[in-house]
Amino acid sequence: MTERRQSRVDTPQEVRRQLIRRPSAFSTEAFGVISEKFARFMGTPRFLIWMSLFVVVWLAWNTFVPESAQFDPRSLNYTLLTLILSLQASYAAPLILLAQNRQDDRDRVALEQDRVQAERALADTEYLTREVAALRIALRDAATRDFIRSELRDLLEEMESKGLQVTRRDEDEPITEQ
C-alpha cells in the first residue's frame, strides 16, 4: 500500500514546477488587489446609479425605438441584456469572495497583532503592579515626617514629665537643661 502524505498547515508545502509559467504581471497579489478594487467599486452608489441608468437606457431603446433599430428586441425578452447581467454576476461573485478572503486574512493578522500587544500590555501592568506593591512594603518600614514628629513630641512630653526644661534654641545657642 502506498502511503499518502497528508499536508499539514504548519509545514511548508513542497515547491512544484508548473508546466505553464504564469506571467509575472498576473501574480496572485496583483490579481487580489484588482479584485478588491472591483469589489469596492461594485459596492458604491455610483456603480448602482450607472448600472441602473444603463439598464433603463437599454430597456427604453429596445422598447420604444423602431424595431429595425433595436438590437435586443422586447419580443425576445431582452435576451442580450439578460446574458450581459448574468455574465457580470458570474464574474462579480468570485471576485467579491476573493476580496472578502483577503480582508479576512488582513483581519486575522490584525487580531493576532492586537492579541500580542494586549499580552505585552498585561505583562507590563502586572510587572508595574508588583513593583508598586514592593515599594509599599518597603515604605512601611521607612520613617515618615509625621512619624518622626510624633516620636519627637512623645520624647518632649517624656522629658517634661521628668522635670527637664527644654527651651527652644536659636541657631547659635545650645540647648540648656536644668
C-alpha positions in Angstrom: 0.0 0.0 0.0 1.2 3.4 -0.8 1.3 5.9 2.0 -0.5 9.1 1.2 1.3 12.0 2.7 -1.1 14.4 4.4 -0.4 18.1 4.2 -0.3 20.0 7.4 -1.0 23.7 7.9 2.1 24.2 10.0 4.6 22.8 7.5 5.5 24.4 4.2 4.5 22.7 1.0 6.9 21.4 -1.5 7.5 23.7 -4.4 6.0 22.2 -7.5 7.2 23.0 -11.0 4.4 24.4 -13.2 4.0 23.2 -16.7 2.9 26.6 -17.9 4.7 29.5 -16.4 2.5 32.3 -15.3 3.5 35.8 -16.4 4.7 38.0 -13.5 2.1 40.6 -14.4 -0.6 38.2 -13.3 0.7 37.5 -9.8 -1.9 36.5 -7.2 -1.2 39.6 -5.2 -1.8 41.9 -8.2 -5.0 40.0 -9.1 -6.1 40.2 -5.5 -5.6 44.0 -5.5 -7.6 44.3 -8.7 -10.4 42.2 -7.3 -10.6 44.3 -4.2 -10.8 47.5 -6.2 -13.5 45.9 -8.3 -15.5 44.8 -5.2 -15.2 48.2 -3.6 -16.4 49.8 -6.8 -19.4 47.5 -7.1 -20.4 48.4 -3.6 -20.7 52.1 -4.2 -23.8 54.2 -5.0 -22.0 55.4 -8.2 -21.9 51.9 -9.6 -25.6 51.3 -8.7 -26.7 54.5 -10.3 -24.6 53.9 -13.5 -25.8 50.3 -13.7 -29.4 51.4 -13.2 -29.0 54.1 -15.9 -27.5 51.6 -18.3 -30.4 49.1 -17.8 -33.0 51.9 -18.2 -31.5 53.2 -21.4 -31.1 49.7 -22.7 -34.8 48.9 -22.0 -36.0 52.2 -23.3 -34.0 51.9 -26.5 -35.1 48.3 -27.2 -38.8 49.1 -26.3 -39.6 52.4 -27.9 -37.2 52.7 -30.9 -38.5 51.2 -34.2 -37.9 47.5 -34.5 -35.4 47.9 -37.2 -33.1 49.9 -34.9 -33.4 47.5 -31.9 -30.5 45.3 -31.1 -32.2 43.3 -28.3 -35.9 43.3 -29.1 -38.6 43.1 -26.5 -40.2 40.2 -28.4 -37.1 38.1 -27.5 -37.4 39.1 -23.8 -34.2 41.1 -23.8 -32.0 38.1 -24.2 -28.8 40.0 -24.7 -29.4 42.2 -21.6 -30.1 39.0 -19.5 -26.9 37.4 -20.8 -24.8 40.5 -20.0 -26.2 40.8 -16.5 -25.7 37.1 -15.9 -22.1 37.3 -17.1 -21.4 40.3 -14.9 -22.9 38.4 -11.9 -20.9 35.3 -12.6 -17.6 37.3 -12.6 -18.6 39.6 -9.7 -19.4 36.9 -7.2 -15.9 35.1 -7.2 -14.1 38.5 -7.3 -16.1 39.7 -4.3 -15.4 36.4 -2.5 -11.7 36.8 -3.2 -11.7 40.3 -1.9 -13.5 39.1 1.2 -11.0 36.3 1.8 -8.1 38.8 1.5 -9.9 41.1 4.0 -10.4 38.1 6.4 -6.6 37.4 6.2 -5.8 41.0 7.0 -8.3 41.0 9.9 -6.7 37.7 11.2 -3.2 39.3 11.1 -4.5 42.5 12.8 -6.2 40.4 15.5 -3.0 38.4 16.1 -1.0 41.7 16.5 -3.7 43.1 18.8 -3.5 39.9 20.9 0.3 40.1 21.2 0.1 43.8 22.1 -2.6 43.1 24.7 -0.4 40.3 26.2 2.5 42.6 26.3 0.4 45.4 28.0 -0.9 42.8 30.5 2.6 41.7 31.4 3.8 45.3 31.8 0.8 46.1 34.0 1.5 43.0 36.2 5.2 44.0 36.5 4.3 47.5 37.5 1.7 46.2 40.0 4.4 44.0 41.6 6.8 47.0 41.7 4.2 49.3 43.4 3.4 46.6 45.9 7.2 46.2 46.7 7.5 49.9 47.1 4.6 50.0 49.5 6.1 47.2 51.5 9.4 49.0 51.6 7.8 52.3 52.6 6.1 50.7 55.6 9.5 50.4 57.3 10.6 53.9 56.3 10.2 56.7 58.9 7.9 59.4 57.6 7.8 63.0 58.7 4.7 62.5 60.7 6.2 59.5 62.5 9.3 61.4 63.4 7.3 64.4 64.7 5.1 62.2 66.8 8.2 60.5 68.2 9.8 63.8 69.0 6.6 65.0 70.7 6.5 61.8 72.8 10.1 62.4 73.7 9.4 66.0 74.6 6.5 65.0 76.8 8.6 62.4 78.5 11.4 64.9 79.2 8.9 67.4 80.5 7.3 64.8 82.7 10.7 64.0 84.2 11.1 67.7 85.1 13.6 68.6 82.4 13.0 72.0 80.9 13.6 72.2 77.2 14.0 75.6 75.7 13.9 76.4 72.1 17.3 77.4 70.8 18.2 79.7 68.1 20.8 78.8 65.6 23.8 79.7 67.8 22.6 78.9 71.3 23.0 75.4 72.8 20.1 73.6 74.5 20.2 74.0 78.2 19.0 71.5 80.7 18.1 72.4 84.3 
